[in-house]
């Protein structure tokens, strides 16, 4: 958030409640970031971010994607929801409408320029129930016991430190809170996450699968997870094999 040319975005940020600072989440030493090193590294590749959206909003709306996904996730008015890897805000703006004025949406991303652009959109659309958050590759940086639903749509395959990330995400859920993952059941190299691998990685840090829905019109599947038991010690996490 340092570019002189981003004045309009900075003005928008001033209108939106920001949760947390704007420190860069990247490691500058060429290896794993220090805060992730107590967790095992994932035994799989990580997809590179090639775009902040996987399809056009018009095409997605023609398929009724967002409404169908929110219905399957049982998103209701008054809920507090996080949109992780929010990108251009396709789900952020639709979640904001769904939860209404009595609800809250926290849009999170790890790329400062993305947060700046989304701040412009939030301010332009006067989404007073949306806040923004800069996350890290190993930590969503969400406030504890705050969320009824946490969405990760077409971004799980880009998480470089899944065990640290999911482990640190869990305390952010309220009682009966759920994590919603939408992704494609295909290799990570093809910008998807094999479903078996997804379930294994969630189970490794103390979640259980609540439901699975085929969502080909949304690009693959929808999986809902809830916390189960206690979080394991980071050193005791068993690494999943990439199928």
Secondary structure, 3 states (H helix, E strand, C coil): CCCHHHHHHHHHHHHCCECCCCCCCCCCCCCCCHHHCCCCCCECCCCCCCCCCCCCHHHHHHCCHHHHHHHHCCCCCCCEEEEECCCCCHHHHHHHHHHCCCCEEEEEECCHHHHHHHHHHHHHCCCCCEEEEECECCECCCCCCCEEEEEEECCHHHCCCHHHHHHHHHHHEEEEEEEEEEECCCCHHHCCCCHHHHHHHHHHCCEEEEEEEEEHHHCEEEEEEEECCCCCCHHHCCCCECC
